[in-house]
Each structure stands twice: as C-alpha cells, then as structure tokens.
Amino acid sequence: MDPRIHFVLSWHNKSSPSLRLIKPDNLDHYLDVATKEYVEQFVTVSLSKKQVVLSKLFKWFSEDFGSTTEMLNWILSHLTGAKKKELSHLLEDKSSFKVVFQCNWTPSPLPFRQFL
C-alpha cells in the first residue's frame, strides 16, 4: 500500500490532513502535494531537546511506514528546508533521541480544499 494515501483522508480534527477532493488524473501529484504539506505542518524536530514529534497517524498506521527508523527516513524524504536538515542531523548522530506521537482531536478550522 502507498502510505501517501493517509494524507488525503481526513477526520476533520486539528491533527488530520485537510479534506480534499481529488480527481484520478494526476493522482500521484495530488498524493505528493498532500504528503509534503502534512509532514511540513505536523512533523516537529527539536535538536536542543533531541526530539521528533509526529502525528499519531504515523503510529496508528506504522505497518505502512515500517520501523521507527524506516518511518523517519520516509518522512525525511518528504521534508524540505530546515526540518529536513534537523531530522537528517538527528538520524546521522549516533546519540539517541526521543520520538513522540501526539494527536489533537479538536475539530479542524481548516477549509475544504479542492484540486481541480
């Protein structure tokens, strides 16, 4: 299964991906966009705390992402900029760091997004 599917399914809470209408043409593009938006918004990396905070979505569907190390490498491949550098640094550093999973069940104020 393509794990990117999890980033186009919404439960309409603050930890959930945005609700989207996706058409079959360019499905791969839509999955990429949704995945990159989600990991940029919901992955937090702190070098000072030696901690990565992830949505519980990654824990609930861990069989689709692999072990914690595989999951973090998968996430790394979808990050850009400072977060990518910071996560890469933690993964390359031989000292340990903490991975925290969290979920905010508050209803989402985000609007419905439509790709046409």
C-alpha positions as a Python dict, from the first residue, in 0.01 Angstrom:
ca = {
    (1, 'M'): (0, 0, 0),
    (2, 'D'): (115, 353, -77),
    (3, 'P'): (141, 529, 263),
    (4, 'R'): (72, 867, 99),
    (5, 'I'): (-297, 770, 97),
    (6, 'H'): (-312, 857, 469),
    (7, 'F'): (-252, 1224, 386),
    (8, 'V'): (-562, 1264, 171),
    (9, 'L'): (-802, 1102, 421),
    (10, 'S'): (-939, 1342, 679),
    (11, 'W'): (-1103, 1301, 1020),
    (12, 'H'): (-1151, 1679, 1035),
    (13, 'N'): (-956, 1737, 1354),
    (14, 'K'): (-650, 1957, 1406),
    (15, 'S'): (-408, 1664, 1360),
    (16, 'S'): (-582, 1543, 1048),
    (17, 'P'): (-491, 1607, 686),
    (18, 'S'): (-702, 1868, 509),
    (19, 'L'): (-1018, 1740, 346),
    (20, 'R'): (-962, 1721, -29),
    (21, 'L'): (-1146, 1634, -345),
    (22, 'I'): (-902, 1452, -569),
    (23, 'K'): (-961, 1357, -928),
    (24, 'P'): (-799, 1048, -1079),
    (25, 'D'): (-594, 1244, -1331),
    (26, 'N'): (-259, 1334, -1174),
    (27, 'L'): (-332, 1125, -864),
    (28, 'D'): (39, 1078, -799),
    (29, 'H'): (89, 1456, -798),
    (30, 'Y'): (-201, 1508, -553),
    (31, 'L'): (-64, 1242, -319),
    (32, 'D'): (280, 1405, -325),
    (33, 'V'): (141, 1752, -255),
    (34, 'A'): (-78, 1628, 33),
    (35, 'T'): (210, 1430, 185),
    (36, 'K'): (459, 1717, 168),
    (37, 'E'): (206, 1963, 316),
    (38, 'Y'): (124, 1726, 600),
    (39, 'V'): (479, 1641, 705),
    (40, 'E'): (584, 2006, 684),
    (41, 'Q'): (292, 2105, 908),
    (42, 'F'): (280, 1816, 1155),
    (43, 'V'): (639, 1700, 1200),
    (44, 'T'): (839, 1893, 1459),
    (45, 'V'): (1211, 1843, 1508),
    (46, 'S'): (1400, 1984, 1806),
    (47, 'L'): (1778, 1946, 1808),
    (48, 'S'): (1804, 2105, 2154),
    (49, 'K'): (1554, 1857, 2304),
    (50, 'K'): (1680, 1572, 2081),
    (51, 'Q'): (1317, 1503, 1996),
    (52, 'V'): (1092, 1443, 1697),
    (53, 'V'): (718, 1499, 1739),
    (54, 'L'): (493, 1314, 1495),
    (55, 'S'): (122, 1283, 1449),
    (56, 'K'): (-25, 963, 1592),
    (57, 'L'): (-127, 888, 1232),
    (58, 'F'): (228, 753, 1190),
    (59, 'K'): (187, 525, 1492),
    (60, 'W'): (-163, 405, 1402),
    (61, 'F'): (-51, 311, 1051),
    (62, 'S'): (307, 215, 1135),
    (63, 'E'): (278, -107, 933),
    (64, 'D'): (263, 117, 623),
    (65, 'F'): (571, 319, 724),
    (66, 'G'): (794, 48, 873),
    (67, 'S'): (1009, 57, 1185),
    (68, 'T'): (1069, 388, 1359),
    (69, 'T'): (1395, 436, 1168),
    (70, 'E'): (1231, 346, 837),
    (71, 'M'): (941, 580, 920),
    (72, 'L'): (1174, 870, 997),
    (73, 'N'): (1371, 810, 677),
    (74, 'W'): (1044, 800, 482),
    (75, 'I'): (940, 1131, 643),
    (76, 'L'): (1285, 1276, 570),
    (77, 'S'): (1237, 1207, 201),
    (78, 'H'): (925, 1428, 204),
    (79, 'L'): (1062, 1718, 410),
    (80, 'T'): (1242, 2027, 283),
    (81, 'G'): (1449, 2306, 430),
    (82, 'A'): (1542, 2337, 797),
    (83, 'K'): (1325, 2048, 917),
    (84, 'K'): (1491, 1815, 668),
    (85, 'K'): (1838, 1926, 783),
    (86, 'E'): (1749, 1889, 1151),
    (87, 'L'): (1594, 1543, 1111),
    (88, 'S'): (1887, 1434, 897),
    (89, 'H'): (2124, 1552, 1170),
    (90, 'L'): (1938, 1353, 1439),
    (91, 'L'): (1935, 1041, 1221),
    (92, 'E'): (2308, 1070, 1143),
    (93, 'D'): (2407, 1148, 1502),
    (94, 'K'): (2485, 828, 1690),
    (95, 'S'): (2334, 954, 2018),
    (96, 'S'): (1974, 871, 2100),
    (97, 'F'): (1672, 1093, 2053),
    (98, 'K'): (1307, 1066, 2150),
    (99, 'V'): (1013, 1019, 1912),
    (100, 'V'): (680, 1145, 2049),
    (101, 'F'): (342, 1072, 1889),
    (102, 'Q'): (53, 1309, 1953),
    (103, 'C'): (-296, 1386, 1826),
    (104, 'N'): (-519, 1689, 1869),
    (105, 'W'): (-885, 1583, 1843),
    (106, 'T'): (-1015, 1942, 1841),
    (107, 'P'): (-1232, 1995, 1532),
    (108, 'S'): (-1034, 2145, 1246),
    (109, 'P'): (-1092, 2506, 1143),
    (110, 'L'): (-926, 2435, 806),
    (111, 'P'): (-1144, 2467, 499),
    (112, 'F'): (-1219, 2200, 244),
    (113, 'R'): (-951, 2201, -27),
    (114, 'Q'): (-1037, 2116, -380),
    (115, 'F'): (-791, 2030, -656),
    (116, 'L'): (-941, 2083, -998),
}
